[in-house]
Amino acid sequence: MPKWLPAAVAAGAMLIAIGAAGLFGRAPRAVVTIPAPAAGESTAANPNTIGVSGCASAGCHGGSAIDSLTGKLGDRTWAGSASHWLAVDPHTKAYAALESPLATAIMERYAPGIAAAEDARCLACHTNPSVAKSNAEPRERQLRSEGVSCEACHGDAGKWMPKHTTWTAADRAAGYDATGMMKLFDIGERAVMCAGCHVGARADDTRGYPVRDMNHDMIAAGHPRLNFDFAEYLRWLRPHWQEADASPEFEVKAWLVGRAAHTEAAAKLTADRESRGKAGSAPWPEFAEFSCVSCHHKLADGFASAGAKPAPQVLWPRDLDRVKLAAAPGSECAAAVEAAITKANVETLDRDAANQVYHVLAARERMRMKREGRPNPDLRFESLAKLLTLPRGNLDFRLSPQARNEMGALLKP
């Protein structure tokens, strides 16, 4: 091999990365910031947003959380749910992340001169989206510091707080629909709510939410990618509620419903990105729509080319109906998961796709643990998780032979 060939290959890879915007007709980057209130725009506070203090009194949800914090969930868990959230929920730190050195560094590259805590795109997911608006008044700006608080997930409480303490099971459906309180007891509705920030969502004028879209420009500036899996995130979140479904099969149902919600949210976001792109208010095509491997791969070492077109993000499995899945018996969900697992071909997986397969295998393992009364998962899961984890900034998405072998072993029935 000529001595100059490796350097030429490396230079060629760099030129491809630099020229990708030209190849795909990329529009200029558009930064979404909080503008000054428009003429005639009301600056009055949103009376429907009340803040954590409205939920956390001792007579409501601010009671003792000692049971839920030690894993004892029962029919009185709700009484200490705000105390539990304040004590251990990672969402409380969402706004503080906007004031971190990492956020400062990201904004220096993404939108120099603008603080993350004053940028609409950042605030939309790091606080209650209702207070990320352009004409926020002082009280609403103060509420932002609560992070992703009660109302960010349950909906602004001004309309429903006086009533929800007296609702019965019979009028609950009509009450939720009429007041805007999120139906988080429904696993499908909960997954969609989470996907609003963890995948992205178009602007919602009804709720007063701005667009939530963490795109390729932010990733390039240093924001972590959104590698969301509903079932896995639900497992990490120490619950301040009692789950209605305590069956072992809930683990795989949550995974299936989560995949359906993810696909649904991604499809709607893609349509919105295209619409905003054609209007000149957002980049289009949006590189975050594609698998990272489409552009970020070496030209040497035998990495397979995606062909003439960039490969889209893999949302696996496809064609899932979230509503039907949420109402399906656990046994049907377990059978559907087994069918999905049998279709996984470890020889064709890159690291991104392997992570999705890992999540379904982990959900199946948690179901098996509950069925068998095992306290700990198979040790191979911990080993594989380490093999699938990339150091920050590493763009090598090839699956190592060891990871391929370990995943192949776990894929067996």
N, C-alpha and C positions, 0 to 999 in steps of 0.2 A: 504494500500500500504506500503511495506517495506520502511523504511527511506532511505535505500541506493539506491533505484531505480532511483530517479531523477538524482543523481550524476552519476550513471552508464550510464544512457541515454545520459547525457551531454558528458561524456568521450567517449562514443561510437561514437557520432556525430563528435567529434574532431578527433578520429582515422580514421573515414571515410574520412574526409577532407584531413588529412595528407597522407593517403594511396591512394588517388585518382590517383596520377601519376602512381603508380605501377599497379593499376587495369586496367588502360587504355593504358599501354605501352608507357607512355609519354617519348619523347626524351629529352635529356638535353637542357636547354635554350641556344639559340644562339643569341648573341647581335650583331646587325648590326652597325658597326662604320664606320667612314670615314678613309679608309686606306691611306697610302702614295701613290703617283702616281706610277703606275707600270712602269717597264723599257720600254722605247719607247712611253709611253703615253703622249700625247700632254698636255701641261699646258697652251695653248693659251686660251684666253677668248672666250666665245661663242658670236659671233658677232650678233646673233639674239636677245639677251637679252639686252634691252636698259634702263630699269628702269623707275620709275614714272616720272622723269624729262622729258622724251621724250614725255609724254602725257599731262603734266600739264601746258604747256605754255598758255598764255592768248588767243592766237589765235586758240588754239585747244580745250582742255577740261578743261582749268584752269580759265575759266570765272567765273562770279558770280553764286553762287549756292543758293542765297536767296530764289528763288521760290521753288526749289526742297526740300530745308530744311524746308520749311513751308507747304509742301504737295501739291504744285502746279506744276504738271507735264505736260509738253507740248512738241511740236515738236522742241523746242530749249533746252530741258533739257540736251541733250548731251554736250552742250557747257560749262556747269559747272560741269560735272560729276566727273572730277578728284578733283575739289575743294570740292564737296560734300563728296566724298570718304575720302579725307584727314581729313575732319571735324568730321564725325560721324560714319564711317564704322568700325565695330569691327575687321575686318580683318587686319587693320593697326597695331593692338596690338599683332598679332599672334607671331611675333618673340620675342617681349618683354616678353611674357609668358615663354619663354625658359630660361630667366634670373631671374625668380621669385624664392622666397624661396620654393614654392611648387615644381617647376621643379628640384631644387637642391635636395630636399628630395626624389623625385621620382628616380632620377639618382643614389643617394646613395644606394638605394635598387636594382635598375635595372642593373646598370653598374657602380660600384664604380670606381672613378678616371676619368670618362669621363663626360664632361659638356654636357648638353642638346643641347647647341648651336653648338656643334661639333659632334653630333650624326646624322648619315644619316637618321635614322628612324624618328627622331624628326623634322629635317629640311625639310623633304619631304612634310610635311603638314603645317608647321609653316612659310614657306617662299614659293617663287616661286620654284616648284620642279626642274626647270632647273638649279638652282644654288646650289642644295644640293648634287652635285656630288663630287667625291673624289678629283679631280684635280682642284678644284675651285681656281682661281687666285684672287689677292687682290680686284680687282674691283667687281668681283662676290660676294666675301665675304661681301663687303660693301652693295651690293644690298639686301643681306639677311635681313638686318635691316629694310627694307621697309615692312616686313611682307608678308602677302598674298596679293600681289600688283596687279596692272592692268593685267600684263602678266600672273600671276598665273591662272587667270580665262579666259582671252581673248586669251592667247597664246603669245609666244614670238613675239615681233613686228618687229624685224629686217627685216623680209621678206616682211611684208605687210604694214608697216607704210607709206612708200612713195606713195603707190598706193591707200590705202583705202579711201582717201579723194575724189577720182575721180570715185570710183566705182558707177555703176548704178544698178538698180534692176535687169536688164537683165543679167549682168555678175557677180552678187554677188555670186551665187552658185559656179561657176567655180573659182572665186577669192578666196573664203574661202577654198575650197578644195585644191587648189594649194599652198596656202601660209601657211596654218596651223592656221589661225585665227578661233577661236571657234565660232560656230553659236549659240550664246546665245539668239538670237531672237526666236529660236526654243525651246519651253518649254521642249521637250524631251532631246535635246542636253544639255540644261542647267542643267537639273536634273542629267544627267550622269556626267557632269563636277563636280558638287557639291559632288556627291557620291564618286568621286575619293579620296577625303580626309575624308569626313564625314562617309563613309562606309569602303573604302579601295580599293586599286587597285594594280595589278601586275606591275612590271617594264615595262616601255615603251621606248624601245631603239630608236624609231623613234623621239620622242620628247626629249629624254635624261632624262627621269624621273626615279628615283629609285623606288623600291617597296614602297608602302604606306600601312602599316599594323600595326595598333594599336591593339595588341593581348592581350591574357590573362596575359602574363608575365608583361606587362605594367599596366594592371588593378590591378594586385596583388601588384605592386609597388606603386600604388596610383593614376594612371592616371584615370580621369573620364571616365566612359563608353560612347560609342558613341550611344546615343539614338536619332538617326537622323530621322526627318520627314521633307521631302522637303517642303511641303506646310506650315508647321508651321515655319520653319526657314526662308522661303521666306517672311512670314508675319512679322517676327521680324526685317528683314533687311530693313532699310529705303531706298527705291529705288532711285538710281541715274540715272534711265532710265524711259522712258514712255512705259508702257506695251501695246503691240499691241492689246490685247484682254481685253476690259474693261467690259465685260459682267459679271453678277453675277455668271454664271456657271463656270467662270475661276477658282473660288476658289476650286470647287470639281474636276475640270480637273487637276489642279496642284497636288491635293492629289493623284489621280489615277495614273498620270504619274510618280509622285515621288515614289509611291510604286513599280511600274514596274521597274524603274531605280534602286531602292534599291535592289530588288530581283535579277536583272541582275548583279549588281556589287557584291553582296554577293556570287552568284554562281561562278563567275569568280575568286573571291578571294579565295574561298574554293579550287578550282582546283589548283590554284597557291600555296596555302599553302601546299597541299598534295605533289605537285611536289617538292617544296623546302624541305619539311620534309623528303621525301624519299632520297633526295640528301644529307641530313644531315646538311642543312644550316638553318633549322627552326624547332621549336617544331611540332610534329605530333603524335597523334591527337591534334588539336588545341582546347583548352577548350572554347575559345570564340565562337566557332561554336554552343555550346550548350546553352540552357536556364540556367541561373544562378541557378534556382530552382532545377536543376538536382542534384546538390551537396550541395548547400547552403540552407538547410532546417533543421528544428528541427525534431528529431525522435519522439517527443511527440506532444501533442496538435492536433492530428488527421490530420496532413498535408498529402495529398494523395501522394503516392509514384509514381515515373515515371516508375517503373518496372525495369526490368533487364538492360535496356539500357538507357543512358542519353538522354533526350529529346532535339531535335534540337531547335534552335531559331525559333520562330514563325514569318513568314513573311506573313502578312495577308493583303488583299487576295492574292492568288497565281495565276499563269498562266495568267498574264496580258501582253499584247503586247504594249510596250512603243510607238513604231512608229505609230501604228494604233490609239492609244489613243490620241496622240498629234495632229492627223489630224481629230479626231472625232468631231462632233458638240457638243456644250455644253450640249444640252438636253440629248444626249445619255450618256454623262458622269454622268449627274445628276441621270439618271435612274440606271446606274450601281452602283453608290454610295448607292442609296436607297436599291438595291438588296443586296449589301455587308452588310449594316447595319442590314437587317432583319435576316442575318445568325449569328449575334453575340449572343451568349448565355452567359449572365452575370454570370450565376451560375458556369461556367467552367473557368472563367478568373482568372489568377493570375495578379499581378500588372504590369508585363511587357506587357502582352497581353491587359490589360485594357488601358494602355497608348496608344497603337495603335488604339484601338477603340475610345478613347477620341479624338485623332487627326482627325479622319474622322467625328466625330460628330461636332467638332469645325469648320471644313471646311464647312460642311453643314450649320452650324449656320451663318457663314460669308456670304454664298450665300443668305440665307434667309434675313439677315440684309440689303444686297444690294437691294434685290427685294422689301423689305418693307420700305426701307428708314430709318431703325432704326440705331441710332448711337452706341448703346451698346448691347452686347450679353446678353442672359439669365443669371441671377445672379448665377444660379446653376453651370455654368461652372467654375466660380472662386472658388466656394466651392469645387467642385470635383477635380480641379487642385491641391489644397492644400492637399486633402486626398490622392492623387496619388503620391505626392512628398515624397521621402525618404531622411532623413538626411544622410549626407556623411558617408559612412561606414556601414550603416544599410543594412543588408542582409535578412530582413524579407519581402518576396515577396507575402505574402498572402494579399488578398483584404479584407479590413475591411467590416463589415456588412453595415456601413453607406455609404461607397463608392459604395458598390454593389447596395444599394437601390437608390442612386442618379443617378448612371449610368443607372440603369434599367428605371428610369423615363425619362431620356434624350433619351433613345433608342426608345421610343414610337414615332410614326409618327407625 
